[in-house]
Amino acid sequence: MAPRILVINPNSDEDVTASLDAALGGLRFAGGPTIECLTLAEAPPGIQTAMDSAVVVPPLVRLALSHADRADAFVIACFGDPGLHAVREAVKMPVVGIGEAGLTLALNLGERIGVITNLDSDIVGHLRQARMLGVADRLAGVRAVGIPVVGLADEARSLPAMIEAGRRLVAEDGANVLVPACAGMTRYADRLRASTGVPVVDATVAAVAVTLAAVGGAFQPAR
């Protein structure tokens, strides 16, 4: 039986979960690991604060434990990696956070990382995250688009704001690789890449690719 990777959206916004599922289509192939996306129904609709991150940890652990008998790995699909270490303690299989995966992949694609986030209040958290991961000296800057998680489905507003933030990170801050810091931004990664001319790391895709390498090495597509 092929391995099963469960990708957990730790907020309750089903639209975010649907966009994650669509973005991961390119990583699904015949005979390869099953990739399934789940929503944490007990969570707030968006994780914007340290309190939000703390609140979701117990239900996130419970959800992972309830699926542990049918999963070979988990991905926590929120850039702040809420509950990542708690879930790692609770289950025996690999658990990957999209924040860690996105930022560490970006190190391989550019010298200076530009992070695009939702709100100005998020910036301090991303600076702290970069320090904790040891990548702060490679961070060009963090810019917010002024749109909360629940507003990202509004493409007419979100895409231009992300492109503007990305272009400013490149032109003014010296970034040469961009990382959108929200799972809800995954749907815009390709168009952001085309508009800025620099690599853009879709952190959710990066995390699942890392997980595929961990659990699916024997399930590579035929060449």
Sine and cosine of phi, psi and omega as CSV:
sin_phi,cos_phi,sin_psi,cos_psi,sin_omega,cos_omega
0.00,0.00,0.70,-0.72,-0.01,-1.00
-0.92,0.40,0.54,-0.84,0.07,-1.00
-0.87,0.49,0.40,-0.92,0.00,-1.00
-0.85,-0.53,0.82,-0.57,0.07,-1.00
-0.95,-0.30,0.84,-0.55,0.03,-1.00
-0.97,-0.24,0.86,-0.51,0.00,-1.00
-0.98,-0.19,0.90,-0.43,-0.07,-1.00
-0.98,-0.21,0.86,-0.51,0.19,-0.98
-0.99,0.12,0.94,-0.34,-0.09,-1.00
-0.99,0.10,0.33,0.94,0.27,-0.96
-0.87,-0.49,0.16,-0.99,-0.13,-0.99
-1.00,-0.09,0.21,0.98,-0.04,-1.00
-0.99,0.12,0.96,-0.29,-0.03,-1.00
-0.91,0.42,-0.45,0.89,0.04,-1.00
-0.90,0.43,-0.61,0.79,0.07,-1.00
-0.89,0.45,-0.70,0.72,0.01,-1.00
-0.87,0.50,-0.66,0.75,0.01,-1.00
-0.90,0.43,-0.62,0.78,0.00,-1.00
-0.94,0.35,-0.57,0.82,0.08,-1.00
-0.89,0.46,-0.72,0.70,-0.03,-1.00
-0.87,0.50,-0.67,0.74,0.01,-1.00
-0.92,0.40,-0.65,0.76,-0.04,-1.00
-0.91,0.41,-0.43,0.90,-0.06,-1.00
-1.00,0.01,0.04,1.00,-0.02,-1.00
-0.84,0.54,-0.58,0.82,-0.02,-1.00
-0.94,0.34,-0.23,0.97,0.01,-1.00
-0.99,-0.12,-0.01,1.00,0.05,-1.00
-0.99,-0.11,0.72,-0.69,0.04,-1.00
-0.52,-0.85,0.39,-0.92,-0.06,-1.00
-0.85,0.52,0.77,-0.63,0.01,-1.00
0.99,0.12,-0.09,1.00,-0.02,-1.00
-1.00,0.00,0.01,-1.00,0.01,-1.00
-0.86,0.51,0.57,-0.82,0.13,-0.99
-0.97,0.23,0.73,-0.68,0.04,-1.00
-0.88,-0.47,0.90,-0.43,-0.08,-1.00
-0.84,-0.54,0.69,-0.72,-0.01,-1.00
-0.97,-0.26,0.72,-0.70,-0.01,-1.00
-0.84,-0.54,0.45,-0.89,0.06,-1.00
-0.93,-0.37,0.69,-0.72,0.08,-1.00
-1.00,0.08,1.00,-0.06,-0.14,-0.99
-0.89,0.45,-0.45,0.89,-0.04,-1.00
-0.98,0.18,-0.08,1.00,-0.12,-0.99
-1.00,0.04,0.26,-0.97,0.15,-0.99
-0.92,0.39,0.29,-0.96,-0.04,-1.00
-0.93,0.37,-0.27,0.96,0.08,-1.00
-0.43,-0.90,0.56,-0.83,0.02,-1.00
-0.98,-0.21,0.97,-0.25,-0.10,-0.99
-0.88,-0.48,-0.28,0.96,-0.11,-0.99
-0.77,-0.64,0.22,-0.97,0.09,-1.00
-0.88,0.47,-0.58,0.81,0.04,-1.00
-0.90,0.43,-0.68,0.73,0.07,-1.00
-0.84,0.55,-0.71,0.71,-0.02,-1.00
-0.88,0.47,-0.64,0.77,-0.01,-1.00
-0.94,0.34,-0.64,0.77,-0.07,-1.00
-0.89,0.45,-0.57,0.82,-0.10,-0.99
-0.99,0.16,-0.19,0.98,-0.11,-0.99
-0.88,0.48,-0.79,0.61,-0.01,-1.00
-0.86,0.51,-0.75,0.66,0.03,-1.00
-0.92,0.40,-0.48,0.87,0.05,-1.00
-0.91,0.41,-0.69,0.72,0.05,-1.00
-0.89,0.46,-0.69,0.72,0.01,-1.00
-0.88,0.48,-0.67,0.74,0.00,-1.00
-0.90,0.44,-0.70,0.72,0.01,-1.00
-0.88,0.47,-0.70,0.71,0.00,-1.00
-0.89,0.46,-0.59,0.81,-0.03,-1.00
-0.94,0.35,-0.34,0.94,0.01,-1.00
-0.94,-0.35,0.07,1.00,-0.12,-0.99
-0.89,0.45,-0.46,0.89,-0.04,-1.00
-0.97,0.24,-0.15,0.99,0.01,-1.00
-0.82,-0.58,0.22,0.97,-0.02,-1.00
-0.88,-0.48,0.57,-0.82,0.12,-0.99
-0.97,-0.24,-0.24,0.97,0.05,-1.00
-0.22,-0.98,0.39,-0.92,0.07,-1.00
-0.83,-0.55,0.52,-0.85,0.17,-0.98
-0.84,-0.54,0.78,-0.62,0.07,-1.00
-1.00,-0.07,0.93,-0.36,-0.18,-0.98
-0.99,-0.10,0.88,0.48,0.19,-0.98
-0.60,-0.80,0.73,-0.69,-0.18,-0.98
-0.90,0.43,-0.45,0.90,0.05,-1.00
-0.97,0.23,-0.05,1.00,0.01,-1.00
0.80,0.60,0.74,0.67,0.00,-1.00
-0.90,0.44,0.71,-0.71,0.06,-1.00
0.95,0.32,0.11,0.99,-0.09,-1.00
-0.84,0.55,-0.77,0.64,-0.07,-1.00
-0.96,0.29,-0.52,0.85,0.05,-1.00
-0.92,0.40,-0.67,0.74,0.03,-1.00
-0.92,0.38,-0.62,0.78,0.06,-1.00
-0.87,0.50,-0.60,0.80,0.06,-1.00
-0.93,0.36,-0.54,0.84,-0.15,-0.99
-0.99,0.12,-0.47,0.88,-0.07,-1.00
-0.85,-0.53,0.30,-0.96,-0.09,-1.00
-0.99,-0.10,-0.26,0.97,-0.06,-1.00
-1.00,0.00,0.21,-0.98,0.02,-1.00
-0.87,0.49,0.61,-0.79,0.09,-1.00
-0.76,-0.66,0.86,-0.52,-0.09,-1.00
-0.89,-0.46,0.69,-0.72,0.07,-1.00
-0.98,-0.20,0.63,-0.78,-0.07,-1.00
-0.95,0.33,-0.44,0.90,0.04,-1.00
-0.91,0.41,-0.79,0.62,0.04,-1.00
-0.85,0.53,-0.73,0.68,-0.05,-1.00
-0.91,0.42,-0.68,0.74,-0.03,-1.00
-0.91,0.42,-0.72,0.70,-0.03,-1.00
-0.94,0.35,-0.63,0.77,-0.02,-1.00
-0.95,0.30,-0.54,0.84,0.11,-0.99
-0.92,0.40,-0.63,0.78,-0.01,-1.00
-0.86,0.51,-0.49,0.87,0.03,-1.00
-0.86,0.51,-0.46,0.89,-0.03,-1.00
-1.00,0.06,-0.16,0.99,-0.12,-0.99
-0.91,-0.40,-0.19,0.98,0.01,-1.00
-0.22,-0.97,0.31,-0.95,-0.02,-1.00
-0.99,0.11,-0.52,0.85,-0.09,-1.00
-0.81,-0.59,0.85,-0.52,-0.13,-0.99
-0.99,-0.13,0.78,-0.63,0.12,-0.99
-0.95,-0.31,0.79,-0.61,-0.04,-1.00
-0.95,-0.31,0.75,-0.66,0.05,-1.00
-0.95,-0.31,0.85,-0.52,-0.04,-1.00
-0.84,-0.54,-0.04,-1.00,-0.09,-1.00
-0.99,0.16,-0.88,0.48,-0.17,-0.99
-0.82,-0.57,0.39,-0.92,0.05,-1.00
-0.84,0.55,-0.55,0.83,-0.01,-1.00
-0.93,0.37,-0.26,0.97,0.03,-1.00
-0.98,0.17,-0.34,0.94,-0.20,-0.98
-0.87,0.49,-0.69,0.72,-0.04,-1.00
-0.87,0.49,-0.59,0.81,0.03,-1.00
-0.90,0.44,-0.63,0.77,0.01,-1.00
-0.95,0.33,-0.58,0.82,0.08,-1.00
-0.90,0.44,-0.66,0.75,0.04,-1.00
-0.90,0.44,-0.69,0.73,0.01,-1.00
-0.87,0.49,-0.68,0.73,0.01,-1.00
-0.89,0.46,-0.65,0.76,0.05,-1.00
-0.89,0.45,-0.70,0.71,-0.04,-1.00
-0.90,0.44,-0.54,0.84,0.01,-1.00
-1.00,0.06,-0.09,1.00,0.02,-1.00
0.97,0.23,0.41,0.91,-0.04,-1.00
-0.89,-0.45,0.22,0.98,-0.08,-1.00
-0.87,0.49,-0.54,0.84,-0.03,-1.00
-0.96,0.28,-0.16,0.99,0.05,-1.00
-0.98,-0.21,0.04,1.00,-0.05,-1.00
-1.00,0.05,0.87,-0.50,0.05,-1.00
-0.98,0.21,-0.60,0.80,-0.01,-1.00
0.17,-0.99,0.18,-0.98,0.07,-1.00
-0.78,-0.63,0.81,-0.59,0.02,-1.00
-0.81,-0.59,0.64,-0.77,-0.03,-1.00
-0.98,-0.19,0.52,-0.85,0.02,-1.00
-1.00,-0.10,-0.13,0.99,0.02,-1.00
0.96,0.26,0.41,0.91,-0.03,-1.00
-0.78,-0.63,0.84,-0.55,0.04,-1.00
-0.94,0.34,0.17,-0.98,-0.03,-1.00
-0.81,0.59,-0.71,0.71,-0.08,-1.00
-0.93,0.35,-0.21,0.98,0.01,-1.00
-1.00,-0.09,-0.09,1.00,-0.11,-0.99
-0.94,0.34,-0.31,0.95,0.04,-1.00
-0.94,0.35,-0.26,0.96,0.03,-1.00
-0.98,0.18,1.00,-0.04,-0.10,-0.99
-0.90,0.44,-0.62,0.79,-0.05,-1.00
-0.88,0.47,-0.48,0.88,0.03,-1.00
-1.00,-0.06,-0.67,0.75,-0.17,-0.99
-0.96,0.27,-0.71,0.70,-0.07,-1.00
-0.89,0.46,-0.75,0.67,0.04,-1.00
-0.87,0.49,-0.60,0.80,0.01,-1.00
-0.92,0.40,-0.63,0.78,0.02,-1.00
-0.93,0.36,-0.65,0.76,0.02,-1.00
-0.90,0.44,-0.68,0.74,0.03,-1.00
-0.88,0.47,-0.71,0.70,0.01,-1.00
-0.89,0.46,-0.66,0.75,0.00,-1.00
-0.90,0.43,-0.69,0.73,0.00,-1.00
-0.91,0.42,-0.60,0.80,0.03,-1.00
-0.94,0.35,-0.61,0.79,0.06,-1.00
-0.87,0.49,-0.64,0.77,0.00,-1.00
-0.96,0.29,-0.79,0.61,-0.13,-0.99
-0.97,0.26,-0.63,0.78,-0.11,-0.99
-0.98,-0.18,-0.51,0.86,-0.09,-1.00
-0.97,-0.25,-0.19,0.98,0.05,-1.00
0.99,0.12,0.31,0.95,0.03,-1.00
-0.94,0.34,0.62,-0.78,0.14,-0.99
-0.81,-0.59,0.24,0.97,0.22,-0.98
-0.46,-0.89,0.66,-0.75,-0.06,-1.00
-0.90,-0.44,0.58,-0.82,0.04,-1.00
-0.75,-0.66,0.96,-0.29,0.13,-0.99
-0.92,0.39,0.80,-0.59,-0.18,-0.98
-0.98,-0.18,0.72,0.69,0.08,-1.00
-0.35,-0.94,0.72,-0.69,0.01,-1.00
-0.87,0.49,-0.48,0.88,0.02,-1.00
-0.94,0.34,-0.19,0.98,0.03,-1.00
-1.00,0.01,-0.07,1.00,-0.13,-0.99
-0.85,0.52,-0.53,0.85,-0.06,-1.00
-0.92,0.39,-0.29,0.96,-0.07,-1.00
-0.98,-0.22,0.02,1.00,-0.14,-0.99
-0.87,0.50,-0.72,0.69,-0.05,-1.00
-0.90,0.44,-0.67,0.74,-0.02,-1.00
-0.96,0.29,-0.50,0.86,0.10,-1.00
-0.92,0.40,-0.64,0.77,0.04,-1.00
-0.89,0.46,-0.71,0.71,-0.01,-1.00
-0.91,0.41,-0.54,0.84,-0.08,-1.00
-0.99,0.11,-0.39,0.92,-0.06,-1.00
-0.96,-0.26,-0.37,0.93,0.01,-1.00
0.97,0.24,0.23,0.97,0.05,-1.00
-0.82,-0.57,0.33,-0.95,0.06,-1.00
-0.87,0.50,0.62,-0.79,0.07,-1.00
-0.82,-0.57,0.84,-0.54,-0.02,-1.00
-1.00,-0.04,0.90,-0.43,0.18,-0.98
-0.99,0.17,0.96,-0.29,-0.16,-0.99
-0.90,0.45,-0.54,0.84,0.02,-1.00
-0.93,0.37,-0.71,0.71,0.06,-1.00
-0.88,0.47,-0.66,0.75,0.02,-1.00
-0.87,0.50,-0.70,0.71,-0.03,-1.00
-0.91,0.42,-0.67,0.74,-0.01,-1.00
-0.94,0.35,-0.57,0.82,0.06,-1.00
-0.89,0.45,-0.67,0.74,0.08,-1.00
-0.87,0.50,-0.67,0.74,-0.02,-1.00
-0.92,0.38,-0.63,0.78,0.08,-1.00
-0.85,0.53,-0.67,0.74,0.03,-1.00
-0.89,0.45,-0.54,0.84,-0.04,-1.00
-0.97,0.24,-0.63,0.78,-0.14,-0.99
-0.90,-0.44,-0.24,0.97,-0.15,-0.99
-0.88,-0.47,0.43,0.90,-0.07,-1.00
-0.86,0.51,-0.47,0.88,-0.02,-1.00
-1.00,0.00,0.08,1.00,-0.09,-1.00
-0.87,-0.50,0.68,0.73,-0.01,-1.00
-0.97,0.23,0.57,-0.82,0.02,-1.00
-0.92,0.40,0.52,-0.85,0.01,-1.00
-0.91,0.41,0.56,-0.83,0.02,-1.00
-0.95,-0.32,0.00,0.00,0.00,0.00
